[in-house]
Amino acid sequence: MPGVLLGDVFPNFEAETTIGRIKFHDFLGDWWGILFSHPRDFTPVCTTELACAAGLTGEFKKRGVKMIALSIDSVEDHTNWSKDVMAFNGETGTPLPFPIIADDKRSLSVQLGMLDPDEIDKDGMPLTARCVFVIGPDKKLKLSILYPATTGRNFDELLRVIDSLQLTAQKKVATPVNWKPGDKVMVIPSLSEAEATALFPNGVTCKELPSGKKYLRFTQP
Ligand code: BEZ
């Protein structure tokens, strides 16, 4: 099945977008990237999602993340629909603050494994699912999420995930269930006790467990 796996270099595709033709790696530069697909322009859930993403532009920028959307509609449709998206946010006349890729031949959607065979347009052609790819500054895929057309995504969760990805790229930690920035994190299992003590000056606390194994180790990063 086509697609990109975690750790793969993300394809350096060329595409038409609402800001002109781009080469993906040049578009990203040294930034992190988030590429999210949606089934179709002028549809309700997609409108709420892109409006939410537009409202969070400052949060993505603060984290050094460039945003880009994709669907199988044309640049012209994307440009017209963007006006609805911004109007939904109460910002009529303000341009959508990120580009949308026009994959009207579905070539990129096939390459990246984004088509949902259960969502068909009036011509019997599959639509794009709600895919999310987070790409690191090294151009490698750090995260992928795939939702069906009928379930809108949670962009606060995407920011939380990016906070985790950026923290764990810097430090030898992993973030536990429902983690939020500022919470304690877990020391990764491959670190010895001595290495953990040296690496985490705020201290490491280890939870006693019936197994006697010392793997539940918390620290404040
Ligand atoms: C929507 O964005 O509302 C949508 C698109 C395709 C199928 C279902 C919902």
Boltz pocket constraint, residues with backbone or C-beta under 6 A from the ligand:
constraints:
  - pocket:
      binder: B
      contacts: [[A, 39], [A, 40], [A, 43], [A, 44], [A, 45], [A, 46], [A, 47], [A, 119], [A, 149], [A, 150]]
      max_distance: 6.0
